[in-house]
Amino acid sequence: MTLATLSEVLQPALRDGYAVPGLVCLGWEDMRAYAMAAQAERAPVILQAGPSCREHTPLPILGRMMRHLAADVDVPVVAHLDHGYTYDECREALDSGFTSLMFDGSRKPLAQNIAETRAIAEMAHAAGISCEGEIGFVGYSGGEASAGTDPEEAALFARESGVDAMAISVGNVHLQQDREGGLDEARIRAIEAVTEVPLVIHGGSGVPMAQRASLAAGSRICKFNIGTELRMAFGAALRAAVEKDPARFDRVQILKETHEPVMAAARAVIKGLGAAGRA
């Protein structure tokens, strides 16, 4: 069993100058491809169950799937709840075998966000697992606008919430399909100057590859969440498999053809963050 907590993979990354990919899972096929990619690259990996994944598959099933994959490889695998919105949801993830809880109180007033995140962190730490929180708000491409992280609020949040990792809003956007924006490095440096906790970038698919690599090697950003570009790889492979033989109807045979392209895309993400060979 190579199951790990978030702290167990982020602290070495912080020390040695690389970042660990938080790969957003939607089902068994992509989850397995991510674990096999990490095994092939000898890298730690964070398998993430976000809200859309949880709408499709119950948390206890996701926990078993992630733990099964962790037992099949010999690199560190974190079973991570992404964007948990309530205490009960986080409790269910903990009870389902997850080793990391991300509580998202970023839409709430600062004091409420700190208090609710602290409760999740205390629950997680009592069970021997990790907690990630978010300060500032990371918006959505074509949807809710972002609210950038204030460095002074970030310092207070890091100090009083007790989180093991802190997601920040510095120009990153969820669901972005291009890499034209880039992150606000001045804001990142200002946050780094007043905090010591490992930092997390949500919406990492929208960050240019060169900036990802640079920040992974030379900042406190130790985790990039990557979802959209991997979903695009899955969708392209699935479309090609269906169109290749319109008469096919066996979904197992069709889905098998997504494995290699998604695994290759995940391996590229891992290498781009400097995580290859770190397990």
N, C-alpha and C positions, 0 to 999 in steps of 0.2 A: 504493500500500500504506500503510495507516494503522495497521499493527500496532505496539503499544506495550508497554513493560514496566510492571510494577506501579508501580515507583518513578516512572516518567514521568507517570503519572496521579495518584498520591497526593501527591506533593510540591506541585504547584500547588493541590490541594484543601486541604492543610494550611495553605498560605500564605494562601489567599483565602477560607477559611471555608465549605466545602461538603464533601459526601461523594460518592464515586463508588459506584454500585451494583454489587455482585458478584452477577450474575444466574445462578441455578443452572439449567443446561441438562440436558435429558433426551434431546433429539433434534434433528433438523434443523428441525422446525416451530417450536419455541419459540426455538431459537437464532437463526433468521432473523428472527423477530418482534422479538427483543431488539435485534438490530443495526439493524433498520429504525426501531425506537423511538428509539434513540440518534441515528440520522441525522436523524429528524424533529425531535428536541429539541436538536440541535446539542450533544450531550453525549458525554463519554467513557463507555465501558462496559467492564465486566469480564465476559467469558463464562467460566463456570466448569463444569468437568467433575468432578463428584463421584463417589463410589464406585458409586452406583446407575447413573449414566450410563455408567461404564466397564464395568459388568457387561454392558451391552446392546450397546455399540459399542467396538471396540478404540481405544486411544489414537492410533495413527497416523491412523486415519480421522477422529477428532475433531479432531486437529491440523490436518488438511487442510481440514475444514469451517470451522473458526474462521478460518484464514488466508484462505480463499476469501471469507468474509464481510467480513473486514477490507479486502480488496482492492476490495470492491464499494461501500464507503462512504468518506467523507472525514472521519470523526471517529475519535479514538483507540480502538482495540479491543485489549484485553488477552486473550490466550489463557492461561487460568489453570487449573492443576491444583489441585483442592480436596480436602483431606484425603488427601494421599499418605501412605502408611503405611510405605513401605520406600525405601531408597536406590535399589534397582533400578527401582521404579515411577517415582520421580522422574527417574531417568536416562532411562527410556523416554519420559517426557513431554517432556523436553528434546530428545531425539533426534527426537521427532515434531513439533517446531516450536512447542511451548508457550513463552510468554515470561514465565511466572511459575510458581513451584512453591510450593505450600503443603504443608509437611511437618507432620504431626500426631503429635507425641510426647507429647501432653498426658496420656495415661494412664500414662506412665512416670515413674520418680523424676526429680527435678529435674536432677541431674548428667547422667543418661543423656539426658534430653530436650535439654539444652543441647548435649551432645557430638554427638548425632545430627543435630540441627538445624543446628549449625555446619558439619557435613560437607556437608549439602545446600546451605547458603548459599554455601559456598566453591565447590562445583560450579557453582551457578547464576551466581555472579559471574564465574567464569572464562569462562563462555560469554556473558557480557554480558546476562544476564536477572536477574529478581528472585526473592526468597524471602520467604515469609510463614511464621511459626511460631505456636505456640499455647502459652500458659502459663495454668495453671488448666485446668479441664475444663468444657466446655459440654455439658450433658446433653441428654436427649431427652424430649419430651413423652410421658408414659406409659411411659418406659423408664429408662435410666441417669440417676441424679441428678447434678446439677452439683457441682463443687468450685470455689468462688470463687477468683479470682486474688488472691494475696497481693502487695501492692505491693512489698515488699522482694525477693521472688522475681522479680517482673516486672522490676525494675531490673537484677538480676543476669542474667536471661535476655536482656534487650535488649542489655546490654553485651557478654556473652560469646558469644552465638550469631551475631551479625552479621546478623540479619534486617533486611529493609527495611520490614516491617510486622509487627505483633504482635496476634494474636487474644487477647482476654481474656474471662474469665467473670465477669460482673457482673449476674447475674439473667436473662441471656438463655438461651433454650432452643431447641434444634432442633425443627422440625416442629410448632411451636405454631400453632394455627388461630385463636386469638383474640388480642386485644391488651390483655389485662387486667392483665398483670404489670407491665411497665415495668422500667427498669434502675436499678441502685443508683448514683446519681450521686455519692454520697460516696466510694464505692470507686473510681469512675472518676477523680475529682479527686485521690485519693491516689496512684493509679498515674501520672497525668499529672505530679504533683509530682516524681517521681523518674525519669522516662523522657522521652526526646525522640522516640522512634520513632513513626510513625503507627500508630494503633490501629484494630482491626477488630472488628466485632460480627457473630458468627455467629448464626443464628436471628433475623434481623432482622424476619421476618414477625410475630413476637410482640411487637414494640415499638410502642407507640402512635405514630401518625403525628406528633403534635405533639412528642413527645419525640425522635423521629428528626430532625425538622427543627431542633429546638433544639440538639441535640448536634452535628449536622452543621455548624451555623453557629458554635458556640461551644465546641468541645472539640477534642481531638486525634484524635477518631474520624473517620477519613477514608474508611472503607469499611463499608458495611452489606451483608451477604449476605442476599439475598432469594430464597426458593425456594417455600415453602409457598403463599403467597398467589397466586403466579403459576401454580403447578400447579393450584390450585383454579379459577382463571380458565380454564385450558386444559380441565380436566375438565368444567366447566359448559358451555363452548362445544361440546365434543365430544359431550356428552350431548344437547344441544339439536339438534345437527346429525343425530345418529342417530335421535332420536325424531321429528324433523320428517318423515322419510320412511323408515319401517322397511324398505321394499323396496330401498333403495339398498345397494349392496355395494362400490362403488369407493372404496377408502380414500383415494385422492388427492383425490377430490371432497369427501369427508367432512372430511378434515383441512384442506382449504383454508378451511373455515369457522371454524377456530380462530384464523386469523392476526389478523384485526382485533381480536377481544376481547383476545387475549394482548398484542398490540402496545399497545392502549389501557391495559391494566393496567401494562405496563412503563413507558409514558410517565408514568403517575401516580407511579410509584416514583421515576423520575428527577427529576421536578419537585419531589417532596416532600423530596428530599435537597439541593436547591439546585444540581443539576448541569446543569440546562438552560442552554444558551447558553454553556457553558464550553469547548467544543471550539474 
